[in-house]
Amino acid sequence: MKIFITGLPLEVGEDELTAVFGDFGQVKSLRIIKDRETGQSRGFGFVEMPVEEEAKEAIKRMNGGDYNGNRIKVAEAQEKPNTGGAGGGGFKRNNRTEKSY
C-alpha cells in the first residue's frame, strides 16, 4: 500500500522516516519530495509498505500526530488520474477571418 505524508519538517531525512515507518512493518520504498532547484524537502513524501494491515496501522497511529513540532497528515495515497494529455496551457485559436464551420 502506498502512503502519502504531508506536513513533514524540512530537516527530516529519508533514513529517519524509514526507521519511523519501520516500527509498523516492512518499508518497501520511501521518498521525500524535494525542490528541483534547491534540493530542499518540500514537506511531503510517499511510503510504500507491502503488508496492507501494517500500512493501515501506520496511517491510523501517525495521522494527525506531532512529528518534530509539525502536525503531520498520513493517508493512503490516491492514484493520480491519467488525463491523457501532456498539458500545454492555452487554447486553440481560429485565425481565419471567414466564418467558421
C-alpha positions as CSV (number, residue, x, y, z in Angstrom):
1,M,0.0,0.0,0.0
2,K,1.3,3.5,-0.9
3,I,1.0,6.1,1.8
4,F,1.1,9.9,1.4
5,I,2.5,12.1,4.1
6,T,2.3,15.9,4.4
7,G,3.5,18.4,7.0
8,L,7.0,16.9,7.3
9,P,9.6,19.0,9.0
10,L,12.1,20.1,6.3
11,E,15.0,18.7,8.2
12,V,13.7,15.1,8.3
13,G,15.6,12.7,6.1
14,E,14.6,9.5,4.3
15,D,16.6,7.3,6.6
16,E,14.9,8.7,9.7
17,L,11.4,8.4,8.2
18,T,12.1,4.9,7.0
19,A,13.0,3.9,10.6
20,V,9.8,5.5,11.9
21,F,7.6,3.6,9.5
22,G,9.7,0.5,10.0
23,D,8.3,0.4,13.6
24,F,5.0,-0.6,12.0
25,G,6.4,-3.2,9.5
26,Q,8.4,-3.6,6.3
27,V,9.0,-0.5,4.3
28,K,9.4,-1.3,0.6
29,S,10.3,2.2,-0.5
30,L,10.2,5.8,0.8
31,R,10.7,9.1,-1.0
32,I,10.6,12.6,0.3
33,I,9.8,15.1,-2.5
34,K,12.4,17.8,-2.9
35,D,12.6,21.1,-4.8
36,R,14.3,20.6,-8.1
37,E,16.4,23.8,-7.8
38,T,17.4,23.8,-4.1
39,G,17.2,20.1,-3.3
40,Q,15.4,21.0,-0.1
41,S,12.4,19.0,1.2
42,R,9.0,20.2,0.1
43,G,7.5,18.8,3.3
44,F,5.7,15.8,1.8
45,G,6.5,12.3,0.6
46,F,5.4,8.7,-0.1
47,V,6.0,5.5,1.7
48,E,5.2,2.1,0.3
49,M,4.6,-0.8,2.6
50,P,3.9,-4.3,1.2
51,V,1.6,-5.5,4.0
52,E,-1.7,-3.6,3.9
53,E,-2.5,-4.2,7.6
54,E,0.8,-2.7,8.7
55,A,0.3,0.3,6.4
56,K,-3.2,0.9,7.8
57,E,-1.9,0.7,11.3
58,A,0.8,3.2,10.5
59,I,-1.8,5.6,9.0
60,K,-4.1,5.2,12.0
61,R,-1.4,5.8,14.6
62,M,0.5,8.6,12.8
63,N,-2.2,10.7,11.1
64,G,-2.6,14.0,13.0
65,G,0.4,13.3,15.2
66,D,3.2,15.6,16.2
67,Y,6.5,15.0,14.3
68,N,9.4,17.2,15.5
69,G,6.9,20.0,16.1
70,N,4.9,19.6,13.0
71,R,1.4,18.1,12.8
72,I,1.6,15.6,10.0
73,K,-1.2,14.1,7.9
74,V,-0.8,10.5,6.8
75,A,-3.3,8.8,4.4
76,E,-3.5,6.2,1.7
77,A,-2.1,7.7,-1.5
78,Q,-4.6,8.2,-4.2
79,E,-3.7,7.3,-7.8
80,K,-3.1,10.3,-9.9
81,P,-5.7,10.5,-12.6
82,N,-4.4,9.9,-16.1
83,T,-5.8,12.8,-18.2
84,G,-4.0,11.6,-21.3
85,G,-2.6,14.9,-22.2
86,A,0.8,16.5,-21.7
87,G,-0.5,19.8,-20.6
88,G,0.2,22.9,-22.6
89,G,-1.9,25.5,-21.1
90,G,-3.5,27.7,-23.7
91,F,-6.2,27.4,-26.2
92,K,-6.6,26.8,-29.9
93,R,-7.4,29.8,-31.9
94,N,-9.2,30.0,-35.2
95,N,-7.2,32.6,-37.1
96,R,-9.5,32.6,-40.1
97,T,-11.3,35.8,-40.8
98,E,-14.1,34.0,-42.6
99,K,-17.0,32.4,-40.9
100,S,-16.1,29.1,-39.2
101,Y,-18.0,26.0,-40.0
